[in-house]
Amino acid sequence: MPNAMLVVGGVFTAFAVGLTLIARQLYWHEHRPATGLTIVIAFDWAVAAMVVSMILVAITSGRGRRTGRVRRGRVTVELQQQDSPRRTTPLTGPGVEMSGSADIRIGSRLPALFLFAASAGLAAFVVWFHLQGQSSWIGTGVALVLASYVGNWGRNAWPRPGRPENS
């Protein structure tokens, strides 16, 4: 089974590439000042920042703990009839419940610093884009709120002594 970070990072990378293609298409076809273009650029910027910060965490941090649990047993599910809500049909058979988690130790400030820089860069770009007449007020506002969220991701990624994932 591949590393969970590779799977999640791959999905987010594909999402960032898709957003880049959408932004390119909107840039050529949307009238100015644009709302959708600015929002797509901001989401693309945020997703790309998340992917890069994940890579930085993987490179600079140590492994945390992994847990997994499996329960097996007999399960009964009651199916409700569509035509008569009061009639139910019980279905009994073997069942499995699985759960898992993985914690990663954040050992470096580099991912947080990168997210702070990405947040400031996004905010500066959006303001510049608006001053150039390329963005509407709504697009600028949504993009600036998203820039504040990226800054908050950086605050949460900052390693703190005493946190369980930093032990």
Rosetta blueprint (number, residue, H / E / L):
1 M L
2 P L
3 N L
4 A H
5 M H
6 L H
7 V H
8 V H
9 G H
10 G H
11 V H
12 F H
13 T H
14 A H
15 F H
16 A H
17 V H
18 G H
19 L H
20 T H
21 L H
22 I H
23 A H
24 R H
25 Q H
26 L H
27 Y H
28 W H
29 H H
30 E L
31 H L
32 R L
33 P L
34 A E
35 T L
36 G H
37 L H
38 T H
39 I H
40 V H
41 I H
42 A H
43 F H
44 D H
45 W H
46 A H
47 V H
48 A H
49 A H
50 M H
51 V H
52 V H
53 S H
54 M H
55 I H
56 L H
57 V H
58 A H
59 I H
60 T H
61 S L
62 G L
63 R E
64 G E
65 R E
66 R E
67 T E
68 G E
69 R E
70 V E
71 R E
72 R E
73 G E
74 R E
75 V E
76 T E
77 V E
78 E E
79 L E
80 Q E
81 Q L
82 Q L
83 D L
84 S L
85 P L
86 R L
87 R L
88 T E
89 T E
90 P E
91 L E
92 T E
93 G E
94 P E
95 G E
96 V E
97 E E
98 M E
99 S E
100 G E
101 S E
102 A E
103 D E
104 I E
105 R L
106 I L
107 G L
108 S L
109 R L
110 L H
111 P H
112 A H
113 L H
114 F H
115 L H
116 F H
117 A H
118 A H
119 S H
120 A H
121 G H
122 L H
123 A H
124 A H
125 F H
126 V H
127 V H
128 W H
129 F H
130 H H
131 L H
132 Q L
133 G L
134 Q L
135 S E
136 S L
137 W H
138 I H
139 G H
140 T H
141 G H
142 V H
143 A H
144 L H
145 V H
146 L H
147 A H
148 S H
149 Y H
150 V H
151 G H
152 N H
153 W H
154 G H
155 R H
156 N H
157 A H
158 W L
159 P L
160 R L
161 P L
162 G L
163 R L
164 P H
165 E H
166 N H
167 S L
